[in-house]
Amino acid sequence: METQAQSTDAQRLASEVRAEMARQKRTAAELAAVVGISAHTAGRRLNGSSPFNVAELGELARWLGIGPDVLVRRAELSAEAVAS
């Protein structure tokens, strides 16, 4: 079962993915096609209700042209900013 902290982490990571997609004018439909998931699943990943798995994160980061570590670090920085 997912804990509250894991849910919050998934939401922060999803927020960073959405922000990067917006900067690059990418769509959820494109994400679904690239990662190989349904549009419904992509929507759940992007709203943070279901976390990205490692393979999905790697594939979407490659598609966005940035490292998965960059997305994770941005999400961590977002959490630190909220905490302070």
Buried (B, 14 or more C-beta within 10 A) or exposed (E): EEEEEEBBBBBBBBBBBBEBBEEEEBEBEBBBEBBEBEEEBBBBBBBBEBBBEEEBBBBBBEBBEBEBEBBBEBBBEBBEEEEE
